[in-house]
Amino acid sequence: MFEIAHFVSRQKGLVLNISSGVGRFPWPFYSIYSSTKAFICTFSKALQAEYKAKRIIIQVVTPYSISTPMTRYLKPSIMTKTAEDFVKESLNFVAVGDETCGCLAHEILVNLNSFLLEKARKDVWNLFMHGCTSQIYFKSLSSLCLRINTLYRF
Ligand SMILES: NC(=O)c1ccc[n+]([C@@H]2O[C@H](COP(=O)([O-])OP(=O)(O)OC[C@H]3O[C@@H](n4cnc5c(N)ncnc54)[C@H](OP(=O)(O)O)[C@@H]3O)[C@@H](O)[C@H]2O)c1
């Protein structure tokens, strides 16, 4: 809050809040982690709306896989960025809006996830319309999670 007051007096500033790709959707089996990350997204976007007119950029960054101690140094790949590469690429996205994955590969993945989730939502709705049981709903959600987790580890 002190920093924001400082930014307001200078009429400029940049705040990058680190959330996660799993904060963009409800993420079964990562429920606590994904909900705390969703909080960061909502909080950050609300703050950006409050401070935009004061020319302060507040952006939430929602990456997927980065090779760090937290991920036990996953092997870098197309999807798993090194911390250095991720930071370098994410700085190109600073001016693109109040929320970014921070790199192109993760941006593609988040859009794919949205598509899969929308498809699953329709499937689940159809199942309900035809009288599904909670077991079928759970199976449908679990298979979706598996599909997303497979992509995430790609
Ligand atoms: N790695 C990924 O794939 C990934 C993906 C999406 C989002 N994120 C998010 O990115 C952020 C950074 O994660 P990372 O992958 O860079 O993890 P990391 O390398 O393990 O770094 C975590 C950092 O948090 C600090 N920390 C941990 N517990 C703390 C506490 N109780 N109080 C103060 N500092 C504490 C650690 O300090 P010490 O070094 O002193 O222990 C360390 O500097 C996290 O918010 C994570 O959720 C990571």
The ligand as a Gaussian input file, in Angstrom:
#p B3LYP/6-31G(d) Opt

LIG

0 1
 N        7.144000     -22.760000     -10.830000
 C        5.988000     -22.808000     -11.456000
 O        5.742000     -23.701000     -12.311000
 C        4.935000     -21.800000     -11.151000
 C        3.816000     -21.759000     -11.992000
 C        2.826000     -20.827000     -11.730000
 C        2.957000     -19.966000     -10.678000
 N        4.047000     -20.026000      -9.862000
 C        4.116000     -19.090000      -8.742000
 O        5.301000     -18.334000      -8.837000
 C        5.682000     -17.922000      -7.522000
 C        7.143000     -18.240000      -7.314000
 O        7.279000     -19.648000      -7.387000
 P        8.648000     -20.338000      -7.822000
 O        8.311000     -21.420000      -8.764000
 O        9.630000     -19.295000      -8.206000
 O        9.004000     -21.039000      -6.462000
 P       10.377000     -21.101000      -5.676000
 O       11.511000     -21.023000      -6.615000
 O       10.232000     -22.269000      -4.782000
 O       10.381000     -19.752000      -4.850000
 C        9.478000     -19.522000      -3.836000
 C        9.914000     -18.255000      -3.132000
 O        8.961000     -17.967000      -2.127000
 C        9.658000     -17.741000      -0.913000
 N        8.819000     -18.203000       0.185000
 C        8.295000     -19.426000       0.381000
 N        7.573000     -19.448000       1.504000
 C        7.647000     -18.217000       2.026000
 C        7.114000     -17.602000       3.171000
 N        6.344000     -18.279000       4.026000
 N        7.376000     -16.297000       3.395000
 C        8.153000     -15.599000       2.540000
 N        8.677000     -16.124000       1.420000
 C        8.443000     -17.408000       1.174000
 C       10.931000     -18.561000      -1.019000
 O       11.899000     -17.984000      -0.184000
 P       13.217000     -18.824000       0.240000
 O       14.057000     -18.994000      -0.978000
 O       13.835000     -17.927000       1.277000
 O       12.726000     -20.131000       0.804000
 C       11.274000     -18.403000      -2.484000
 O       11.999000     -17.208000      -2.728000
 C        4.756000     -18.652000      -6.533000
 O        3.747000     -17.747000      -6.145000
 C        4.165000     -19.769000      -7.384000
 O        2.885000     -20.124000      -6.938000
 C        5.043000     -20.931000     -10.090000

